[in-house]
């Protein structure tokens, strides 16, 4: 039996999604900050929640307009995610410093970050004071998703978005290999793990690559042999020509000597 250590009064729920929240006040000033405490709270209607400290600038902006946008960053944006989480919006223009491309929202008067593969537009429904943080529960009113992540059936492949998670003070890359599919544990004919499928695909690709490389090498080798043979034949023909020319020259010289003797 493994030994357990008991912790009291500490939320150790990890890992969690890490997102960039954009907001705008009534004067049109925009801000962005990092949030790790976010989650889905309802499917119909679609709703999510975020927890914010009252002293944050974004808290003021969101409470004033009751709108915000959740932006899911990729691993390339990890530094920006960290920066937006430690720098205060009252002193720094984080959007400008991180050189984010801001796009106008469709359903809210809040811009979204174009560099993020997924952005979710939200309207606040209620705010619940909890203690150090207040809980903002919001309706999801629209989203912006990179087209390349959506397949022909309309499924969104988040695993291809190169997303990151936050775990106990560190950032981690999301794994692209699936461990199973929802419901596979009770399915009559369980679907083979995505990992094995991808591995076999990789093996096939690797095998084909090696085969093509070998064929290319053999073709190149045959071409070299033909080229060398051709060069050798040309060289022999050249040498043969030299010999014939030398023989003709010798014969001509002998004929001249014979003629003189006569």
C-alpha positions as a Python dict, from the first residue, in 0.01 Angstrom:
ca = {
    (1, 'X'): (0, 0, 0),
    (2, 'X'): (133, 344, -99),
    (3, 'X'): (191, 597, 176),
    (4, 'X'): (-26, 912, 149),
    (5, 'X'): (46, 1259, 286),
    (6, 'X'): (-254, 1462, 402),
    (7, 'X'): (-294, 1828, 301),
    (8, 'X'): (-565, 2042, 456),
    (9, 'X'): (-722, 2356, 313),
    (10, 'X'): (-534, 2347, -19),
    (11, 'X'): (-678, 2312, -369),
    (12, 'X'): (-445, 2068, -543),
    (13, 'X'): (-653, 2026, -859),
    (14, 'X'): (-391, 1998, -1132),
    (15, 'X'): (-331, 2029, -1422),
    (16, 'X'): (-567, 2303, -1538),
    (17, 'X'): (-614, 2493, -1864),
    (18, 'X'): (-425, 2821, -1880),
    (19, 'X'): (-592, 3099, -2080),
    (20, 'X'): (-558, 3465, -2171),
    (21, 'X'): (-864, 3673, -2083),
    (22, 'X'): (-924, 3990, -2285),
    (23, 'X'): (-1160, 4266, -2173),
    (24, 'X'): (-1250, 4626, -2255),
    (25, 'X'): (-1397, 4900, -2038),
    (26, 'X'): (-1662, 5152, -2147),
    (27, 'X'): (-1393, 5401, -2249),
    (28, 'X'): (-1253, 5149, -2498),
    (29, 'X'): (-937, 5061, -2304),
    (30, 'X'): (-834, 4696, -2347),
    (31, 'X'): (-648, 4465, -2115),
    (32, 'X'): (-531, 4105, -2105),
    (33, 'X'): (-437, 3883, -1813),
    (34, 'X'): (-372, 3515, -1746),
    (35, 'X'): (-622, 3286, -1573),
    (36, 'X'): (-567, 2929, -1458),
    (37, 'X'): (-892, 2890, -1266),
    (38, 'X'): (-1145, 2838, -1542),
    (39, 'X'): (-1395, 2564, -1618),
    (40, 'X'): (-1707, 2448, -1801),
    (41, 'X'): (-2018, 2467, -1583),
    (42, 'X'): (-2305, 2389, -1821),
    (43, 'X'): (-2370, 2242, -2166),
    (44, 'X'): (-2719, 2377, -2239),
    (45, 'X'): (-2700, 2670, -2231),
    (46, 'X'): (-2323, 2665, -2283),
    (47, 'X'): (-2161, 2831, -1982),
    (48, 'X'): (-1819, 2863, -1823),
    (49, 'X'): (-1670, 3028, -1518),
    (50, 'X'): (-1352, 3214, -1424),
    (51, 'X'): (-1226, 3327, -1083),
    (52, 'X'): (-1072, 3674, -1051),
    (53, 'X'): (-920, 3870, -764),
    (54, 'X'): (-1109, 4200, -708),
    (55, 'X'): (-782, 4399, -715),
    (56, 'X'): (-712, 4304, -1076),
    (57, 'X'): (-769, 4566, -1348),
    (58, 'X'): (-954, 4310, -1559),
    (59, 'X'): (-1195, 4258, -1270),
    (60, 'X'): (-1298, 4625, -1303),
    (61, 'X'): (-1329, 4611, -1683),
    (62, 'X'): (-1535, 4289, -1685),
    (63, 'X'): (-1762, 4398, -1401),
    (64, 'X'): (-1822, 4729, -1582),
    (65, 'X'): (-1918, 4581, -1922),
    (66, 'X'): (-2012, 4226, -1816),
    (67, 'X'): (-1823, 4083, -2116),
    (68, 'X'): (-1491, 3909, -2176),
    (69, 'X'): (-1320, 3672, -2417),
    (70, 'X'): (-1131, 3355, -2330),
    (71, 'X'): (-827, 3295, -2556),
    (72, 'X'): (-658, 2953, -2561),
    (73, 'X'): (-284, 3000, -2627),
    (74, 'X'): (-42, 2760, -2799),
    (75, 'X'): (302, 2657, -2673),
    (76, 'X'): (463, 2929, -2886),
    (77, 'X'): (287, 3181, -2662),
    (78, 'X'): (405, 3041, -2328),
    (79, 'X'): (629, 3338, -2253),
    (80, 'X'): (343, 3578, -2329),
    (81, 'X'): (111, 3375, -2105),
    (82, 'X'): (357, 3399, -1817),
    (83, 'X'): (423, 3770, -1877),
    (84, 'X'): (52, 3856, -1880),
    (85, 'X'): (14, 3671, -1552),
    (86, 'X'): (286, 3855, -1358),
    (87, 'X'): (269, 4210, -1501),
    (88, 'X'): (-10, 4441, -1371),
    (89, 'X'): (-236, 4600, -1631),
    (90, 'X'): (-231, 4933, -1445),
    (91, 'X'): (140, 4978, -1520),
    (92, 'X'): (197, 4788, -1844),
    (93, 'X'): (26, 4776, -2184),
    (94, 'X'): (61, 4400, -2214),
    (95, 'X'): (-125, 4377, -2545),
    (96, 'X'): (120, 4620, -2705),
    (97, 'X'): (429, 4473, -2541),
    (98, 'X'): (340, 4117, -2646),
    (99, 'X'): (255, 4243, -2995),
    (100, 'X'): (-81, 4064, -3003),
    (101, 'X'): (-297, 4094, -3315),
    (102, 'X'): (-639, 4199, -3188),
    (103, 'X'): (-954, 4118, -3388),
    (104, 'X'): (-1296, 4267, -3329),
    (105, 'X'): (-1542, 4037, -3153),
    (106, 'X'): (-1858, 3917, -3326),
    (107, 'X'): (-2097, 3886, -3032),
    (108, 'X'): (-1929, 4100, -2766),
    (109, 'X'): (-1759, 4438, -2769),
    (110, 'X'): (-1429, 4274, -2674),
    (111, 'X'): (-1141, 4190, -2906),
    (112, 'X'): (-988, 3844, -2928),
    (113, 'X'): (-622, 3748, -2981),
    (114, 'X'): (-570, 3626, -3336),
    (115, 'X'): (-252, 3432, -3247),
    (116, 'X'): (-458, 3204, -3019),
    (117, 'X'): (-603, 2901, -3206),
    (118, 'X'): (-929, 2920, -3009),
    (119, 'X'): (-1118, 3220, -2865),
    (120, 'X'): (-1448, 3206, -2674),
    (121, 'X'): (-1677, 3509, -2638),
    (122, 'X'): (-1866, 3539, -2309),
    (123, 'X'): (-2133, 3751, -2140),
    (124, 'X'): (-2140, 3752, -1760),
    (125, 'X'): (-2458, 3616, -1606),
    (126, 'X'): (-2369, 3641, -1239),
    (127, 'X'): (-2083, 3724, -1002),
    (128, 'X'): (-2044, 3533, -676),
    (129, 'X'): (-1808, 3671, -407),
    (130, 'X'): (-1611, 3383, -256),
    (131, 'X'): (-1313, 3522, -65),
    (132, 'X'): (-979, 3597, -229),
    (133, 'X'): (-1155, 3552, -565),
    (134, 'X'): (-1498, 3625, -712),
    (135, 'X'): (-1657, 3371, -942),
    (136, 'X'): (-1779, 3504, -1278),
    (137, 'X'): (-2034, 3272, -1439),
    (138, 'X'): (-2088, 3354, -1806),
    (139, 'X'): (-2286, 3245, -2110),
    (140, 'X'): (-2080, 3142, -2412),
    (141, 'X'): (-2219, 3346, -2701),
    (142, 'X'): (-1972, 3261, -2977),
    (143, 'X'): (-1624, 3142, -3062),
    (144, 'X'): (-1343, 3177, -3318),
    (145, 'X'): (-1149, 2862, -3412),
    (146, 'X'): (-863, 2812, -3656),
    (147, 'X'): (-1007, 2644, -3967),
    (148, 'X'): (-720, 2397, -3991),
    (149, 'X'): (-830, 2237, -3661),
    (150, 'X'): (-1173, 2138, -3798),
    (151, 'X'): (-1208, 1822, -4007),
    (152, 'X'): (-1458, 1748, -4285),
    (153, 'X'): (-1709, 1613, -4031),
    (154, 'X'): (-1697, 1933, -3826),
    (155, 'X'): (-1500, 1785, -3536),
    (156, 'X'): (-1256, 2022, -3363),
    (157, 'X'): (-915, 1862, -3307),
    (158, 'X'): (-793, 2047, -3000),
    (159, 'X'): (-500, 1805, -2977),
    (160, 'X'): (-362, 1962, -3294),
    (161, 'X'): (-385, 2317, -3153),
    (162, 'X'): (-60, 2273, -2954),
    (163, 'X'): (-228, 2394, -2635),
    (164, 'X'): (-64, 2428, -2294),
    (165, 'X'): (-169, 2348, -1938),
    (166, 'X'): (-63, 2483, -1601),
    (167, 'X'): (42, 2244, -1326),
    (168, 'X'): (166, 2349, -983),
    (169, 'X'): (360, 2654, -1100),
    (170, 'X'): (480, 2517, -1435),
    (171, 'X'): (358, 2511, -1795),
    (172, 'X'): (322, 2188, -1989),
    (173, 'X'): (252, 2096, -2350),
    (174, 'X'): (-70, 1909, -2417),
    (175, 'X'): (-13, 1550, -2535),
    (176, 'X'): (-142, 1469, -2884),
    (177, 'X'): (-172, 1095, -2821),
    (178, 'X'): (-515, 979, -2702),
    (179, 'X'): (-535, 718, -2426),
    (180, 'X'): (-888, 618, -2522),
    (181, 'X'): (-1219, 746, -2652),
    (182, 'X'): (-1523, 846, -2445),
    (183, 'X'): (-1728, 531, -2375),
    (184, 'X'): (-1466, 282, -2497),
    (185, 'X'): (-1465, 104, -2157),
    (186, 'X'): (-1823, -19, -2207),
    (187, 'X'): (-1828, -51, -2586),
    (188, 'X'): (-1894, -393, -2741),
    (189, 'X'): (-1626, -335, -3000),
    (190, 'X'): (-1374, -98, -2838),
    (191, 'X'): (-1192, 134, -3076),
    (192, 'X'): (-819, 70, -3094),
    (193, 'X'): (-624, 332, -2904),
    (194, 'X'): (-541, 636, -3113),
    (195, 'X'): (-180, 604, -3003),
    (196, 'X'): (-136, 262, -3163),
    (197, 'X'): (-302, 387, -3481),
    (198, 'X'): (-71, 685, -3502),
    (199, 'X'): (231, 471, -3419),
    (200, 'X'): (147, 226, -3698),
    (201, 'X'): (98, 519, -3935),
    (202, 'X'): (435, 658, -3834),
    (203, 'X'): (592, 313, -3888),
    (204, 'X'): (432, 287, -4234),
    (205, 'X'): (556, 636, -4323),
    (206, 'X'): (903, 551, -4190),
    (207, 'X'): (904, 221, -4382),
    (208, 'X'): (794, 393, -4705),
    (209, 'X'): (1060, 661, -4656),
    (210, 'X'): (1332, 399, -4608),
    (211, 'X'): (1207, 205, -4912),
    (212, 'X'): (1206, 518, -5129),
    (213, 'X'): (1552, 615, -5002),
    (214, 'X'): (1682, 265, -5085),
    (215, 'X'): (1526, 276, -5433),
    (216, 'X'): (1674, 621, -5488),
    (217, 'X'): (2012, 492, -5373),
    (218, 'X'): (1991, 188, -5607),
    (219, 'X'): (1884, 410, -5898),
    (220, 'X'): (2170, 647, -5823),
    (221, 'X'): (2411, 355, -5799),
    (222, 'X'): (2293, 213, -6134),
    (223, 'X'): (2321, 557, -6290),
    (224, 'X'): (2677, 587, -6157),
    (225, 'X'): (2767, 246, -6299),
    (226, 'X'): (2621, 334, -6639),
    (227, 'X'): (2798, 667, -6631),
    (228, 'X'): (3132, 507, -6538),
    (229, 'X'): (3088, 241, -6807),
    (230, 'X'): (3004, 504, -7065),
    (231, 'X'): (3305, 710, -6962),
    (232, 'X'): (3527, 400, -6979),
    (233, 'X'): (3397, 313, -7326),
    (234, 'X'): (3460, 667, -7445),
    (235, 'X'): (3808, 654, -7299),
    (236, 'X'): (3877, 320, -7471),
    (237, 'X'): (3743, 459, -7800),
    (238, 'X'): (3967, 762, -7760),
    (239, 'X'): (4270, 547, -7685),
    (240, 'X'): (4179, 321, -7977),
    (241, 'X'): (4164, 624, -8200),
    (242, 'X'): (4504, 734, -8081),
    (243, 'X'): (4646, 388, -8155),
    (244, 'X'): (4498, 387, -8508),
    (245, 'X'): (4632, 734, -8570),
    (246, 'X'): (4973, 625, -8439),
    (247, 'X'): (4967, 312, -8662),
    (248, 'X'): (4875, 518, -8969),
    (249, 'X'): (5152, 762, -8892),
    (250, 'X'): (5405, 479, -8855),
    (251, 'X'): (5294, 317, -9182),
    (252, 'X'): (5323, 647, -9364),
    (253, 'X'): (5673, 700, -9225),
    (254, 'X'): (5785, 349, -9337),
    (255, 'X'): (5647, 407, -9686),
    (256, 'X'): (5848, 731, -9716),
    (257, 'X'): (6170, 550, -9613),
    (258, 'X'): (6107, 270, -9864),
    (259, 'X'): (6045, 526, -10136),
    (260, 'X'): (6372, 704, -10063),
    (261, 'X'): (6562, 377, -10067),
    (262, 'X'): (6426, 298, -10406),
}
